[in-house]
Amino acid sequence: MKYPPLEQKLRDMRFEQLWSRYWRRSFLQGLIALTSVMALLVALFRGRWEAPLFVVFACAGLAVVSGVATWMSRSRALSALRKELPPGSDYEPRGRVG
């Protein structure tokens, strides 16, 4: 392309598309793992721990899963987009993405 602002905008859009795809996948996998761990904790310690403690653990786990999914999906989307680019060109997302 000969028009750099349009080229940057198209790359930004593609990056956002890849990022959201990888984020959904990572977040879903993290939720499945979190649900499994919480089910195991409930099965093992239901009689010994109070119920609100499981809610606290679930919320903390959800925060961790969300943060890790965001970090992993951003790096995966960036590397996937760089593989799609022609040789000799590079892409850095503008500002703080995510």
DSSP file with accessible surface (Angstrom, degrees, kcal/mol):
  #  RESIDUE AA STRUCTURE BP1 BP2  ACC     N-H-->O    O-->H-N    N-H-->O    O-->H-N    TCO  KAPPA ALPHA  PHI   PSI    X-CA   Y-CA   Z-CA
    1    1 A M              0   0  138      0, 0.0     0, 0.0     0, 0.0     0, 0.0   0.000 360.0 360.0 360.0 154.7    0.0    0.0    0.0
    2    2 A K        +     0   0  205      1,-0.1     0, 0.0     2,-0.0     0, 0.0   0.482 360.0  76.5-106.7  -5.7    1.0    3.5   -0.6
    3    3 A Y     >  -     0   0  146      1,-0.2     4,-2.2     2,-0.0     3,-0.4  -0.854  61.0-166.7-112.4  97.7   -1.0    5.3    2.1
    4    4 A P  H  > S+     0   0   90      0, 0.0     4,-2.8     0, 0.0     5,-0.2   0.853  83.3  54.1 -57.8 -40.1    0.6    4.7    5.5
    5    5 A P  H  > S+     0   0   74      0, 0.0     4,-2.2     0, 0.0     5,-0.1   0.925 112.2  45.4 -62.8 -37.7   -2.3    5.9    7.8
    6    6 A L  H  > S+     0   0   82     -3,-0.4     4,-2.5     2,-0.2     5,-0.2   0.915 112.4  51.2 -68.6 -40.4   -4.7    3.5    6.1
    7    7 A E  H  X S+     0   0   52     -4,-2.2     4,-2.2     2,-0.2    -1,-0.2   0.920 111.1  48.2 -61.9 -42.4   -2.1    0.7    6.3
    8    8 A Q  H  X S+     0   0   49     -4,-2.8     4,-2.6     1,-0.2    -1,-0.2   0.911 110.8  51.2 -64.0 -42.0   -1.6    1.3   10.0
    9    9 A K  H  X S+     0   0  116     -4,-2.2     4,-2.5    -5,-0.2    -2,-0.2   0.914 109.9  49.3 -63.0 -41.9   -5.4    1.3   10.5
   10   10 A L  H  X S+     0   0   74     -4,-2.5     4,-2.3     2,-0.2    -1,-0.2   0.904 111.9  48.6 -64.7 -39.1   -5.8   -2.0    8.7
   11   11 A R  H  X S+     0   0   35     -4,-2.2     4,-2.6     2,-0.2    -2,-0.2   0.898 110.5  51.4 -67.6 -39.0   -3.0   -3.5   10.8
   12   12 A D  H  X S+     0   0   27     -4,-2.6     4,-2.5     2,-0.2    -2,-0.2   0.914 110.7  48.6 -61.9 -42.7   -4.6   -2.2   14.0
   13   13 A M  H  X S+     0   0  107     -4,-2.5     4,-2.2     2,-0.2    -2,-0.2   0.913 112.1  48.0 -64.5 -41.7   -7.9   -3.7   13.0
   14   14 A R  H  X S+     0   0   65     -4,-2.3     4,-2.6     2,-0.2     5,-0.2   0.904 110.7  52.0 -65.9 -39.8   -6.3   -7.1   12.2
   15   15 A F  H  X S+     0   0    0     -4,-2.6     4,-2.9     1,-0.2    -2,-0.2   0.932 109.9  48.6 -61.8 -45.1   -4.5   -7.0   15.5
   16   16 A E  H  X S+     0   0   92     -4,-2.5     4,-2.4     2,-0.2     5,-0.2   0.893 111.3  51.0 -61.4 -39.4   -7.7   -6.3   17.4
   17   17 A Q  H  X S+     0   0   96     -4,-2.2     4,-1.9     2,-0.2    -2,-0.2   0.945 114.0  42.8 -64.0 -47.2   -9.4   -9.1   15.6
   18   18 A L  H  X S+     0   0    2     -4,-2.6     4,-2.7     1,-0.2     5,-0.3   0.909 113.4  53.5 -64.8 -40.8   -6.6  -11.6   16.4
   19   19 A W  H  X S+     0   0   27     -4,-2.9     4,-2.6    -5,-0.2    -2,-0.2   0.926 109.2  46.7 -62.6 -45.5   -6.4  -10.4   19.9
   20   20 A S  H  X S+     0   0   52     -4,-2.4     4,-2.4     2,-0.2    -1,-0.2   0.901 112.2  51.5 -67.1 -36.2  -10.1  -10.9   20.7
   21   21 A R  H  X S+     0   0   91     -4,-1.9     4,-1.8    -5,-0.2    -2,-0.2   0.956 114.4  41.8 -63.2 -48.4  -10.0  -14.3   19.1
   22   22 A Y  H  X S+     0   0   38     -4,-2.7     4,-2.7     1,-0.2     5,-0.2   0.857 113.0  54.9 -67.9 -34.1   -7.0  -15.4   21.2
   23   23 A W  H  X S+     0   0   78     -4,-2.6     4,-3.0    -5,-0.3     5,-0.3   0.937 107.7  48.4 -65.1 -45.8   -8.5  -13.7   24.3
   24   24 A R  H  X S+     0   0  150     -4,-2.4     4,-2.4     2,-0.2     5,-0.2   0.925 113.9  47.3 -59.8 -43.5  -11.8  -15.6   24.1
   25   25 A R  H  X S+     0   0  109     -4,-1.8     4,-2.3    -5,-0.2    -2,-0.2   0.949 115.5  43.7 -64.2 -47.2   -9.9  -18.9   23.6
   26   26 A S  H  X S+     0   0   10     -4,-2.7     4,-2.3     1,-0.2    -2,-0.2   0.902 114.1  50.7 -66.0 -40.0   -7.5  -18.3   26.5
   27   27 A F  H  X S+     0   0   46     -4,-3.0     4,-2.5    -5,-0.2    -1,-0.2   0.920 110.5  49.0 -65.4 -41.8  -10.3  -17.0   28.8
   28   28 A L  H  X S+     0   0  104     -4,-2.4     4,-2.2    -5,-0.3    -2,-0.2   0.929 111.9  48.5 -64.0 -43.6  -12.5  -20.0   28.1
   29   29 A Q  H  X S+     0   0  113     -4,-2.3     4,-2.1     1,-0.2    -1,-0.2   0.906 112.2  49.8 -62.9 -39.1   -9.6  -22.4   28.8
   30   30 A G  H  X S+     0   0   17     -4,-2.3     4,-2.8     2,-0.2    -2,-0.2   0.889 108.9  51.9 -66.5 -39.4   -8.8  -20.6   32.0
   31   31 A L  H  X S+     0   0   54     -4,-2.5     4,-2.7     2,-0.2    -2,-0.2   0.898 108.6  51.0 -63.8 -39.0  -12.4  -20.7   33.1
   32   32 A I  H  X S+     0   0  100     -4,-2.2     4,-2.1     2,-0.2    -2,-0.2   0.936 112.8  45.7 -63.6 -44.2  -12.5  -24.4   32.6
   33   33 A A  H  X S+     0   0   55     -4,-2.1     4,-2.4     2,-0.2    -2,-0.2   0.922 113.4  49.8 -65.2 -42.0   -9.4  -24.9   34.6
   34   34 A L  H  X S+     0   0   27     -4,-2.8     4,-2.8     1,-0.2     5,-0.2   0.911 110.0  50.8 -63.3 -42.4  -10.7  -22.6   37.4
   35   35 A T  H  X S+     0   0   92     -4,-2.7     4,-2.5     1,-0.2    -1,-0.2   0.908 110.3  50.0 -62.6 -39.9  -14.0  -24.5   37.5
   36   36 A S  H  X S+     0   0   73     -4,-2.1     4,-2.1     2,-0.2    -2,-0.2   0.924 112.3  46.5 -64.5 -44.0  -12.2  -27.8   37.8
   37   37 A V  H  X S+     0   0   79     -4,-2.4     4,-2.7     2,-0.2    -2,-0.2   0.919 113.2  49.0 -65.8 -42.1  -10.0  -26.5   40.6
   38   38 A M  H  X S+     0   0   27     -4,-2.8     4,-2.7     2,-0.2     5,-0.2   0.901 109.8  51.6 -65.8 -38.3  -12.9  -24.9   42.5
   39   39 A A  H  X S+     0   0   59     -4,-2.5     4,-2.4    -5,-0.2    -1,-0.2   0.908 110.7  49.1 -64.0 -38.9  -14.9  -28.2   42.1
   40   40 A L  H  X S+     0   0  103     -4,-2.1     4,-2.4     2,-0.2    -2,-0.2   0.926 111.4  48.7 -65.6 -43.4  -12.0  -30.1   43.6
   41   41 A L  H  X S+     0   0   38     -4,-2.7     4,-2.8     2,-0.2    -2,-0.2   0.907 112.0  48.9 -63.7 -40.9  -11.7  -27.6   46.5
   42   42 A V  H  X S+     0   0   55     -4,-2.7     4,-1.2     1,-0.2    -1,-0.2   0.926 112.5  48.4 -64.0 -42.3  -15.4  -27.8   47.2
   43   43 A A  H  < S+     0   0   81     -4,-2.4    -2,-0.2    -5,-0.2    -1,-0.2   0.891 119.3  38.3 -65.8 -37.0  -15.3  -31.6   47.1
   44   44 A L  H  < S+     0   0   93     -4,-2.4    -2,-0.2    -5,-0.2    -1,-0.2   0.872 130.3  22.8 -82.0 -39.3  -12.3  -31.8   49.4
   45   45 A F  H  X S+     0   0   54     -4,-2.8     4,-2.2    -5,-0.2     3,-0.3   0.146  79.3 116.3-120.9  20.9  -12.9  -29.0   51.9
   46   46 A R  T  < S+     0   0  187     -4,-1.2    -1,-0.1     1,-0.2    -3,-0.1   0.906  84.1  42.9 -61.4 -40.3  -16.7  -28.4   51.9
   47   47 A G  T  4 S+     0   0   83      1,-0.2    -1,-0.2    -4,-0.2    -2,-0.1   0.778 119.0  42.9 -77.2 -23.5  -17.2  -29.4   55.5
   48   48 A R  T  4 S+     0   0  184     -3,-0.3     2,-0.3    -4,-0.1    -2,-0.2   0.702 107.3  59.5 -97.8 -23.6  -14.1  -27.7   56.9
   49   49 A W  S  < S-     0   0   82     -4,-2.2     2,-0.1    -7,-0.1     5,-0.0  -0.822  83.6-112.4-108.9 150.9  -14.3  -24.3   55.1
   50   50 A E    >>  -     0   0  150     -2,-0.3     3,-0.9     1,-0.1     4,-0.8  -0.453  28.2-117.5 -75.3 151.4  -17.0  -21.7   55.1
   51   51 A A  H >> S+     0   0   68      1,-0.2     4,-1.2     2,-0.2     3,-0.9   0.863 109.7  60.5 -60.6 -41.0  -18.9  -21.0   51.9
   52   52 A P  H 3> S+     0   0   87      0, 0.0     4,-2.1     0, 0.0    -1,-0.2   0.812  95.6  64.3 -61.4 -24.0  -17.8  -17.4   51.5
   53   53 A L  H <> S+     0   0   66     -3,-0.9     4,-2.4     1,-0.2    -2,-0.2   0.893  99.0  52.5 -65.5 -35.5  -14.2  -18.5   51.3
   54   54 A F  H <X S+     0   0   25     -3,-0.9     4,-2.4    -4,-0.8    -1,-0.2   0.876 107.6  52.0 -67.1 -34.7  -15.0  -20.4   48.1
   55   55 A V  H  X S+     0   0   92     -4,-1.2     4,-2.5     2,-0.2    -2,-0.2   0.911 109.3  49.7 -66.6 -41.4  -16.5  -17.2   46.6
   56   56 A V  H  X S+     0   0   88     -4,-2.1     4,-2.6     2,-0.2     5,-0.2   0.932 111.9  47.9 -63.0 -44.6  -13.3  -15.3   47.5
   57   57 A F  H  X S+     0   0   82     -4,-2.4     4,-2.6     1,-0.2    -2,-0.2   0.900 111.3  51.0 -63.2 -40.1  -11.2  -18.0   45.9
   58   58 A A  H  X S+     0   0   35     -4,-2.4     4,-2.3     2,-0.2    -2,-0.2   0.916 111.5  47.0 -64.6 -42.5  -13.4  -18.0   42.8
   59   59 A C  H  X S+     0   0   80     -4,-2.5     4,-2.1     2,-0.2    -2,-0.2   0.913 113.4  48.1 -65.6 -42.8  -13.2  -14.2   42.4
   60   60 A A  H  X S+     0   0   53     -4,-2.6     4,-2.2     1,-0.2    -2,-0.2   0.923 112.4  49.4 -63.9 -41.4   -9.4  -14.2   42.9
   61   61 A G  H  X S+     0   0   15     -4,-2.6     4,-2.8    -5,-0.2    -2,-0.2   0.893 108.8  52.7 -64.3 -38.4   -9.1  -17.0   40.4
   62   62 A L  H  X S+     0   0   76     -4,-2.3     4,-2.5     2,-0.2    -1,-0.2   0.900 108.4  50.4 -65.7 -38.1  -11.2  -15.2   37.9
   63   63 A A  H  X S+     0   0   66     -4,-2.1     4,-2.3     2,-0.2    -2,-0.2   0.921 112.6  46.8 -64.7 -42.0   -9.0  -12.1   38.2
   64   64 A V  H  X S+     0   0   95     -4,-2.2     4,-2.7     2,-0.2     5,-0.3   0.931 112.2  49.8 -65.5 -44.8   -5.9  -14.2   37.6
   65   65 A V  H  X S+     0   0   21     -4,-2.8     4,-2.5     1,-0.2     5,-0.2   0.924 111.6  48.9 -60.8 -43.1   -7.5  -15.9   34.6
   66   66 A S  H  X S+     0   0   44     -4,-2.5     4,-2.2     2,-0.2    -1,-0.2   0.924 113.0  46.8 -64.6 -44.2   -8.5  -12.6   33.1
   67   67 A G  H  X S+     0   0   42     -4,-2.3     4,-2.3     2,-0.2    -2,-0.2   0.930 114.7  45.4 -64.7 -44.0   -5.1  -11.1   33.5
   68   68 A V  H  X S+     0   0   69     -4,-2.7     4,-3.0     1,-0.2     5,-0.3   0.905 111.9  52.3 -67.4 -40.0   -3.2  -14.1   32.2
   69   69 A A  H  X S+     0   0    3     -4,-2.5     4,-2.5    -5,-0.3     5,-0.2   0.913 110.7  48.4 -62.8 -40.4   -5.6  -14.4   29.2
   70   70 A T  H  X S+     0   0   42     -4,-2.2     4,-2.0    -5,-0.2    -2,-0.2   0.941 114.5  44.7 -64.8 -46.5   -5.1  -10.7   28.3
   71   71 A W  H  X S+     0   0  184     -4,-2.3     4,-1.9     1,-0.2    -2,-0.2   0.938 117.2  44.1 -64.4 -47.6   -1.3  -11.0   28.5
   72   72 A M  H  X S+     0   0   71     -4,-3.0     4,-2.4     1,-0.2     5,-0.2   0.907 113.4  50.0 -66.3 -41.9   -1.1  -14.3   26.6
   73   73 A S  H  X S+     0   0    0     -4,-2.5     4,-2.6    -5,-0.3     5,-0.2   0.879 108.6  53.0 -68.2 -34.8   -3.6  -13.3   23.9
   74   74 A R  H  X S+     0   0   69     -4,-2.0     4,-2.3    -5,-0.2    -1,-0.2   0.949 112.2  44.0 -64.9 -44.6   -1.8   -9.9   23.3
   75   75 A S  H  X S+     0   0   57     -4,-1.9     4,-2.2     1,-0.2    -2,-0.2   0.904 115.3  48.6 -68.9 -37.6    1.6  -11.6   22.7
   76   76 A R  H  X S+     0   0   87     -4,-2.4     4,-2.3     2,-0.2    -1,-0.2   0.908 112.4  48.2 -67.4 -40.7    0.1  -14.4   20.6
   77   77 A A  H  X S+     0   0    0     -4,-2.6     4,-2.5     2,-0.2     5,-0.2   0.905 111.2  50.9 -66.0 -39.6   -1.9  -11.9   18.4
   78   78 A L  H  X S+     0   0   16     -4,-2.3     4,-2.2    -5,-0.2    -2,-0.2   0.930 112.5  45.1 -65.2 -43.1    1.2   -9.7   18.0
   79   79 A S  H  X S+     0   0   58     -4,-2.2     4,-1.5     2,-0.2    -1,-0.2   0.895 113.2  50.8 -69.4 -36.1    3.4  -12.6   16.9
   80   80 A A  H  X S+     0   0   16     -4,-2.3     4,-1.2     2,-0.2    -2,-0.2   0.908 111.3  48.3 -66.4 -40.0    0.6  -13.9   14.5
   81   81 A L  H  X S+     0   0    4     -4,-2.5     4,-1.1     1,-0.2     3,-0.4   0.906 108.4  53.6 -67.7 -39.0    0.2  -10.5   12.9
   82   82 A R  H  < S+     0   0   90     -4,-2.2    -1,-0.2     1,-0.2    -2,-0.2   0.839 105.9  54.0 -65.1 -31.6    4.0  -10.1   12.5
   83   83 A K  H  < S+     0   0  177     -4,-1.5    -1,-0.2     1,-0.2    -2,-0.2   0.815 107.0  52.2 -69.3 -30.0    4.0  -13.5   10.6
   84   84 A E  H  < S+     0   0   97     -4,-1.2    -1,-0.2    -3,-0.4    -2,-0.2   0.712  92.3  93.7 -77.1 -22.0    1.3  -12.2    8.3
   85   85 A L  S  < S-     0   0   24     -4,-1.1     3,-0.1    -3,-0.2     6,-0.0  -0.336  86.5-100.4 -73.2 153.4    3.2   -9.0    7.4
   86   86 A P    >   -     0   0   80      0, 0.0     3,-1.7     0, 0.0    -1,-0.1  -0.324  54.1 -80.7 -66.9 155.6    5.5   -8.9    4.3
   87   87 A P  T 3  S+     0   0  137      0, 0.0     3,-0.1     0, 0.0    -4,-0.0  -0.263 115.4  26.7 -58.7 139.7    9.2   -9.3    4.9
   88   88 A G  T 3  S+     0   0   91      1,-0.3     2,-0.3    -3,-0.1    -3,-0.0   0.323  98.8 101.1  92.5  -9.2   11.0   -6.2    6.1
   89   89 A S    <   -     0   0   40     -3,-1.7     2,-0.3    -7,-0.1    -1,-0.3  -0.827  50.2-166.0-109.4 151.5    8.0   -4.6    7.8
   90   90 A D        -     0   0  105     -2,-0.3     2,-0.4    -3,-0.1    -8,-0.0  -0.897   7.4-147.5-131.0 161.1    7.2   -4.5   11.4
   91   91 A Y        +     0   0    4     -2,-0.3    -9,-0.1   -13,-0.1   -10,-0.0  -0.997  14.1 175.8-135.0 131.0    4.2   -3.7   13.5
   92   92 A E        -     0   0  112     -2,-0.4    -2,-0.0     0, 0.0     2,-0.0  -0.993  35.3-120.6-127.6 123.5    3.9   -2.2   17.0
   93   93 A P        -     0   0   11      0, 0.0     2,-0.2     0, 0.0     4,-0.1  -0.356  32.6-110.7 -64.0 143.1    0.4   -1.4   18.3
   94   94 A R  S    S-     0   0  151      2,-0.1     0, 0.0    -2,-0.0     0, 0.0  -0.540  72.9 -20.3 -76.7 139.4   -0.1    2.2   19.2
   95   95 A G  S    S-     0   0   67     -2,-0.2     2,-0.8     1,-0.1     0, 0.0  -0.090 113.4 -30.2  64.5-162.6   -0.5    3.2   22.8
   96   96 A R        -     0   0  227      2,-0.0     2,-0.6     0, 0.0    -1,-0.1  -0.814  64.4-161.3 -93.2 110.5   -1.4    0.7   25.5
   97   97 A V              0   0   21     -2,-0.8    -2,-0.1     1,-0.2   -23,-0.0  -0.809 360.0 360.0 -94.4 125.3   -3.6   -1.9   23.9
   98   98 A G              0   0   55     -2,-0.6    -1,-0.2   -24,-0.0   -27,-0.0   0.238 360.0 360.0  97.3 360.0   -5.6   -3.9   26.4
